[in-house]
Amino acid sequence: FKVLGNGGVKRGHAFKSHILTKKTTKTKRQLRGTAMVNERDMASVAKMLPYA
């Protein structure tokens, strides 16, 4: 996780660490990079990041 200047939180994608042979190339490509934490999850993520 990384807290951004606008208050949003950046996260990595799940399902990208192992058992990749059965996943399509398109799926693996789309799981690269980062995504933003949904606003509904921000309260629980903020509790997990005490210094953010």
N, CA and C atoms as an extended XYZ file, in Angstrom:
156
Properties=species:S:1:pos:R:3:atomname:S:1:resname:S:1:resid:I:1 pbc="F F F"
N         0.839       -1.187        0.000 N   PHE     1
C         0.000        0.000        0.000 CA  PHE     1
C         0.877        1.242        0.000 C   PHE     1
N         0.366        2.296       -0.620 N   LYS     2
C         1.058        3.577       -0.587 CA  LYS     2
C         0.004        4.668       -0.551 C   LYS     2
N         0.164        5.594        0.387 N   VAL     3
C        -0.772        6.707        0.508 CA  VAL     3
C        -0.323        7.813       -0.430 C   VAL     3
N        -1.240        8.331       -1.220 N   LEU     4
C        -0.940        9.372       -2.190 CA  LEU     4
C        -1.213       10.746       -1.599 C   LEU     4
N        -0.790       11.765       -2.299 N   GLY     5
C        -0.957       13.121       -1.816 CA  GLY     5
C        -2.399       13.562       -1.729 C   GLY     5
N        -3.264       13.004       -2.568 N   ASN     6
C        -4.670       13.406       -2.539 CA  ASN     6
C        -5.478       12.614       -1.516 C   ASN     6
N        -4.810       11.773       -0.724 N   GLY     7
C        -5.506       10.999        0.298 CA  GLY     7
C        -5.906        9.612       -0.146 C   GLY     7
N        -5.736        9.304       -1.415 N   GLY     8
C        -6.060        7.973       -1.902 CA  GLY     8
C        -4.973        6.980       -1.531 C   GLY     8
N        -5.286        5.709       -1.654 N   VAL     9
C        -4.320        4.663       -1.338 CA  VAL     9
C        -4.173        3.760       -2.553 C   VAL     9
N        -2.926        3.529       -2.930 N   LYS    10
C        -2.599        2.692       -4.068 CA  LYS    10
C        -2.355        1.274       -3.563 C   LYS    10
N        -2.779        0.273       -4.335 N   ARG    11
C        -2.597       -1.116       -3.933 CA  ARG    11
C        -2.157       -1.942       -5.131 C   ARG    11
N        -1.595       -3.089       -4.838 N   GLY    12
C        -1.243       -4.028       -5.888 CA  GLY    12
C        -2.390       -4.978       -6.160 C   GLY    12
N        -2.329       -5.661       -7.294 N   HIS    13
C        -3.371       -6.611       -7.651 CA  HIS    13
C        -3.117       -7.958       -6.977 C   HIS    13
N        -4.186       -8.680       -6.679 N   ALA    14
C        -4.095      -10.040       -6.155 CA  ALA    14
C        -4.056      -11.030       -7.313 C   ALA    14
N        -3.853      -12.299       -6.996 N   PHE    15
C        -3.881      -13.404       -7.967 CA  PHE    15
C        -2.764      -13.311       -9.000 C   PHE    15
N        -1.603      -12.801       -8.624 N   LYS    16
C        -0.522      -12.624       -9.590 CA  LYS    16
C         0.789      -13.231       -9.095 C   LYS    16
N         0.773      -14.079       -8.066 N   SER    17
C         2.033      -14.556       -7.511 CA  SER    17
C         2.385      -15.987       -7.902 C   SER    17
N         1.411      -16.858       -8.050 N   HIS    18
C         1.707      -18.238       -8.432 CA  HIS    18
C         0.492      -18.830       -9.136 C   HIS    18
N         0.658      -20.057       -9.648 N   ILE    19
C        -0.354      -20.745      -10.462 CA  ILE    19
C        -0.758      -19.846      -11.636 C   ILE    19
N         0.252      -19.373      -12.360 N   LEU    20
C        -0.006      -18.465      -13.469 CA  LEU    20
C        -0.184      -19.193      -14.796 C   LEU    20
N         0.080      -20.492      -14.827 N   THR    21
C         0.021      -21.195      -16.106 CA  THR    21
C        -1.401      -21.314      -16.625 C   THR    21
N        -2.364      -21.417      -15.754 N   LYS    22
C        -3.754      -21.543      -16.209 CA  LYS    22
C        -4.407      -20.192      -16.490 C   LYS    22
N        -3.737      -19.115      -16.156 N   LYS    23
C        -4.288      -17.787      -16.416 CA  LYS    23
C        -3.871      -17.343      -17.818 C   LYS    23
N        -4.762      -16.646      -18.482 N   THR    24
C        -4.469      -16.202      -19.837 CA  THR    24
C        -3.463      -15.059      -19.820 C   THR    24
N        -2.838      -14.839      -20.958 N   THR    25
C        -1.885      -13.739      -21.085 CA  THR    25
C        -2.573      -12.408      -20.836 C   THR    25
N        -3.799      -12.276      -21.299 N   LYS    26
C        -4.550      -11.043      -21.091 CA  LYS    26
C        -4.787      -10.792      -19.605 C   LYS    26
N        -5.156      -11.833      -18.872 N   THR    27
C        -5.401      -11.686      -17.436 CA  THR    27
C        -4.136      -11.272      -16.708 C   THR    27
N        -3.021      -11.931      -17.020 N   LYS    28
C        -1.760      -11.604      -16.363 CA  LYS    28
C        -1.314      -10.190      -16.696 C   LYS    28
N        -1.548       -9.760      -17.924 N   ARG    29
C        -1.174       -8.405      -18.319 CA  ARG    29
C        -2.013       -7.374      -17.577 C   ARG    29
N        -3.306       -7.652      -17.416 N   GLN    30
C        -4.182       -6.697      -16.742 CA  GLN    30
C        -3.937       -6.637      -15.236 C   GLN    30
N        -3.305       -7.668      -14.672 N   LEU    31
C        -3.007       -7.671      -13.243 CA  LEU    31
C        -1.702       -6.954      -12.917 C   LEU    31
N        -0.974       -6.512      -13.932 N   ARG    32
C         0.249       -5.753      -13.676 CA  ARG    32
C        -0.096       -4.379      -13.126 C   ARG    32
N         0.908       -3.736      -12.560 N   GLY    33
C         0.709       -2.365      -12.117 CA  GLY    33
C        -0.075       -2.278      -10.825 C   GLY    33
N        -0.708       -1.149      -10.613 N   THR    34
C        -1.396       -0.887       -9.358 CA  THR    34
C        -2.831       -0.472       -9.610 C   THR    34
N        -3.592       -0.450       -8.538 N   ALA    35
C        -4.979       -0.010       -8.580 CA  ALA    35
C        -5.230        0.822       -7.333 C   ALA    35
N        -6.359        1.484       -7.300 N   MET    36
C        -6.704        2.309       -6.151 CA  MET    36
C        -7.613        1.524       -5.207 C   MET    36
N        -7.466        1.769       -3.905 N   VAL    37
C        -8.347        1.158       -2.913 CA  VAL    37
C        -9.707        1.825       -3.013 C   VAL    37
N       -10.758        1.029       -2.987 N   ASN    38
C       -12.119        1.544       -3.061 CA  ASN    38
C       -12.430        2.368       -1.814 C   ASN    38
N       -13.249        3.392       -1.974 N   GLU    39
C       -13.580        4.264       -0.843 CA  GLU    39
C       -14.273        3.509        0.282 C   GLU    39
N       -14.995        2.449       -0.045 N   ARG    40
C       -15.679        1.671        0.992 CA  ARG    40
C       -14.706        0.869        1.840 C   ARG    40
N       -13.511        0.629        1.335 N   ASP    41
C       -12.502       -0.119        2.080 CA  ASP    41
C       -11.500        0.791        2.783 C   ASP    41
N       -11.611        2.091        2.604 N   MET    42
C       -10.610        3.011        3.138 CA  MET    42
C       -10.521        2.966        4.656 C   MET    42
N       -11.642        2.797        5.357 N   ALA    43
C       -11.615        2.790        6.821 CA  ALA    43
C       -10.796        1.614        7.339 C   ALA    43
N       -10.999        0.435        6.791 N   SER    44
C       -10.251       -0.730        7.262 CA  SER    44
C        -8.785       -0.657        6.842 C   SER    44
N        -8.506       -0.095        5.671 N   VAL    45
C        -7.117        0.043        5.235 CA  VAL    45
C        -6.397        1.067        6.107 C   VAL    45
N        -7.073        2.124        6.494 N   ALA    46
C        -6.455        3.144        7.346 CA  ALA    46
C        -6.071        2.569        8.702 C   ALA    46
N        -6.849        1.631        9.215 N   LYS    47
C        -6.504        0.990       10.488 CA  LYS    47
C        -5.260        0.125       10.347 C   LYS    47
N        -5.060       -0.438        9.170 N   MET    48
C        -3.881       -1.281        8.946 CA  MET    48
C        -2.627       -0.457        8.677 C   MET    48
N        -2.774        0.833        8.362 N   LEU    49
C        -1.636        1.706        8.076 CA  LEU    49
C        -1.576        2.804        9.135 C   LEU    49
N        -1.070        2.493       10.333 N   PRO    50
C        -1.169        3.457       11.435 CA  PRO    50
C        -0.350        4.728       11.230 C   PRO    50
N         0.732        4.676       10.447 N   TYR    51
C         1.580        5.857       10.285 CA  TYR    51
C         1.286        6.616        9.010 C   TYR    51
N         0.259        6.223        8.290 N   ALA    52
C        -0.056        6.871        7.020 CA  ALA    52
C        -0.981        8.053        7.223 C   ALA    52
